[in-house]
Amino acid sequence: MKSITIGREDTCDIIIDNERVSRTHAGMVPVNDGFLYRDMSSNGTIINGTWIRNDERFVHFGDQVLLAGNIPLPWNRVREKLSSPNGNYGHGPTYTDRPYYPPVERPYVDERYGAVTYKDGIALIIFGYILALLGGWLAFVLGSILVNSKQTTPNGRTVKKYSPAAVTNGWVIIGIAIFSTIIYLIIIINSK
């Protein structure tokens, strides 16, 4: 069965020259009418608005697949590798791989894939950390907003409102808030 490797290494079938892409970022295996996409990276992949890392998902040709959060999977290169007439499929890159992805990172905006624009939530993150360290219950609320807020993409999918980094910060804020609250409660109970 044919498979495709995607990453920064010269040994990958599709090379994406960007520092956020792992050496071997992902692998794809054709299955039925789509592909089994296996993320093997440290920065993860967003598939149709859902962030995954070291996990696998079934994808159809043309789905929104953003390596490291904002670098689109080159479906044209996937098609080219699958239809390679000379049997070169799966035996390293061709000279045409590199020009598609310059090392400078750009935000991904493409309405064909129902592009997701995430909010960074930096003000909520900063305020949340301050409140969490002070043991305020409002930090729970801010962390929950970062983790649970949703938005609807132009093609009707419901996805997270904040970037994967902001969601991670939301979980950390909730954790710090819980820890701080427990410490403050212990101090108050012991002082009586």
HELIX and SHEET records of a PDB file:
HELIX    1   1 TRP A   75  LEU A   82  1                                   8    
HELIX    2   2 ARG A   98  TYR A  100  5                                   3    
HELIX    3   3 GLU A  111  TYR A  113  5                                   3    
HELIX    4   4 ILE A  122  LEU A  134  1                                  13    
HELIX    5   5 LEU A  138  ASN A  148  1                                  11    
HELIX    6   6 PRO A  164  SER A  191  1                                  28    
SHEET    1   A 5 ILE A  14  ILE A  15  0                                        
SHEET    2   A 5 ILE A   4  GLY A   7  1                                        
SHEET    3   A 5 ALA A  26  VAL A  31 -1                                        
SHEET    4   A 5 GLY A  34  ASP A  39 -1                                        
SHEET    5   A 5 GLU A  56  VAL A  59 -1                                        
SHEET    1   B 4 THR A  50  ILE A  52  0                                        
SHEET    2   B 4 THR A  45  ILE A  47 -1                                        
SHEET    3   B 4 VAL A  65  LEU A  67 -1                                        
SHEET    4   B 4 ILE A  71  PRO A  72 -1                                        
SHEET    1   C 2 LYS A 150  THR A 152  0                                        
SHEET    2   C 2 THR A 158  LYS A 160 -1                                        
END                                                                             
